[in-house]
Amino acid sequence: MVNNAGYPVTDLDTDMSDAKWRGHFEADVHGLHYVTEAARSWLEAEGGAVVNTTSVAGLGGDRAMEAYDAAKGAAVQLTRALAIDFAPKGVRVNAVCPTLTHTAMSRAAENQPEKLEAFLKAIPLRRVGEPEEVAAAILFLASGDASFITGVALAVDGGITAGNGQPHLV
């Protein structure tokens, strides 16, 4: 089972409305929880795997994106908790955590050359991800090749989480 939903980041979170805060959690945490719970009896009877799509924002913070980061972080933690709960039933639960990936939701950022250039400088591979690359990670985590992997939040990010965020000092 793949849980893939998101709430778009349309502006900075410096003026956080209650509706915006709740929107992130409804899509990114509550949706993941309720869909997984609806499938719980089937998953426990059949075994298999759950892969949740979260974000690198769930692995580290961003400036002015408090709601998005908090919701994605909660989704990563929910993935880990579900992995522990489902493991005795033979169900693995993992997450993929992509960075900027060519999708309809990323189009606004990609259409702003100065933002895109700044983003590309932060990604060691110096390019935006492709949906097929995220799909390949999902396929791997759902496959038997990952039969001893559960509770993992796999960054699919061109190396962006490999660094500590400090500027180049040399």
C-alpha positions in Angstrom: 0.0 0.0 0.0 1.3 3.5 -0.9 0.1 6.5 1.0 0.9 9.5 -1.2 -0.8 12.8 -0.4 0.3 16.3 0.3 -0.7 19.8 1.1 1.0 22.4 -1.0 3.2 25.0 0.4 2.0 28.2 -1.4 3.8 30.8 0.7 5.9 31.2 3.8 4.4 30.2 7.1 5.1 33.5 8.9 1.4 34.4 9.0 0.1 31.0 10.0 -3.7 30.7 9.8 -5.4 27.9 11.8 -6.9 26.6 8.5 -3.4 26.3 6.9 -1.9 24.6 10.0 -4.8 22.1 10.1 -4.7 21.6 6.3 -1.1 20.3 6.5 -1.9 17.9 9.3 -5.2 16.7 7.7 -3.4 15.7 4.5 0.0 14.7 5.7 -0.7 13.0 9.0 -4.4 12.3 9.5 -4.9 11.1 6.0 -2.0 8.7 6.3 -3.3 7.4 9.6 -6.9 6.9 8.6 -6.1 5.2 5.3 -3.7 2.9 7.0 -6.2 2.1 9.8 -8.9 1.4 7.2 -6.5 -1.2 5.6 -5.2 -2.6 8.9 -7.2 -5.8 9.0 -6.4 -6.6 5.4 -2.7 -5.8 5.9 -2.5 -7.9 9.0 -4.2 -10.9 7.3 -2.3 -10.6 4.0 1.1 -9.2 5.1 3.0 -7.0 2.8 4.3 -3.5 3.0 3.2 0.1 3.4 5.2 3.0 2.0 4.4 6.5 3.0 5.5 9.5 1.0 6.7 12.3 3.3 9.5 14.8 2.6 13.0 15.7 3.5 11.2 18.5 5.4 10.2 15.7 7.9 13.9 15.0 8.5 15.1 18.6 9.1 13.7 22.1 9.4 13.2 24.8 6.9 12.9 28.5 7.3 9.3 29.8 7.4 7.7 26.4 6.8 6.7 25.4 10.3 3.4 23.7 9.5 4.7 21.7 6.5 7.8 20.6 8.4 5.9 19.7 11.5 3.3 17.7 9.6 6.0 15.9 7.5 8.0 15.2 10.7 4.9 13.7 12.3 4.4 11.5 9.2 7.9 10.2 9.6 7.3 9.4 13.3 4.0 7.8 12.5 5.7 5.6 9.9 8.2 4.5 12.6 5.5 3.8 15.2 3.4 1.8 12.6 6.5 -0.2 11.7 6.8 -1.4 15.3 3.1 -2.1 15.6 2.7 -3.9 12.3 6.0 -5.9 12.4 4.6 -8.8 14.5 2.0 -9.3 11.8 4.6 -9.5 9.0 3.8 -6.0 7.6 6.7 -3.6 6.9 6.1 0.2 7.0 8.6 2.6 5.5 8.6 6.1 4.1 10.3 7.9 1.2 11.4 11.5 1.8 11.9 13.3 -1.5 13.2 16.8 -2.0 12.1 19.0 -4.9 10.8 16.7 -7.6 9.4 17.6 -11.0 5.6 17.5 -10.2 2.6 19.8 -10.6 3.2 20.9 -6.9 6.8 21.9 -7.6 6.1 23.9 -10.7 5.7 27.2 -8.9 9.2 26.9 -7.3 10.8 25.7 -10.5 9.3 28.7 -12.4 11.2 31.1 -10.2 14.8 31.1 -11.5 16.4 32.6 -8.4 14.6 30.1 -6.1 15.4 27.2 -8.4 19.1 28.2 -8.5 19.3 28.4 -4.7 17.7 25.0 -4.4 20.0 23.4 -7.0 23.1 24.8 -5.1 21.9 23.0 -2.0 21.4 19.6 -3.8 24.8 17.9 -4.2 23.7 16.2 -7.5 22.7 19.7 -8.7 19.4 18.8 -10.2 15.7 18.3 -9.4 14.5 14.8 -8.8 12.2 12.9 -11.3 9.0 11.2 -10.2 10.3 7.9 -11.6 13.2 8.1 -9.1 10.9 8.4 -6.2 8.7 5.7 -7.7 11.7 3.4 -7.9 12.5 3.9 -4.2 8.8 3.2 -3.4 8.9 0.0 -5.5 12.1 -1.1 -3.8 10.6 -0.6 -0.3 7.4 -2.4 -1.2 9.3 -5.3 -2.8 10.6 -8.5 -1.3 14.1 -7.1 -1.9 13.4 -4.9 1.2 12.1 -7.8 3.3 14.2 -6.9 6.3 13.7 -3.2 6.1 11.0 -1.5 8.3 10.7 1.8 10.0 13.0 3.6 7.6 12.6 7.1 6.3 14.6 6.9 3.0 15.8 10.3 1.7 15.4 10.5 -2.1 17.1 13.8 -2.3 20.2 14.0 -4.5 22.3 14.2 -1.3 20.7 17.3 0.3 20.3 15.6 3.7 23.9 14.3 3.6 25.2 17.8 4.6 24.7 19.8 7.8 23.6 23.0 6.0 26.8 25.0 6.7 28.1 27.1 3.9 31.2 26.1 2.1 34.1 27.3 4.3 37.2 26.5 2.2 
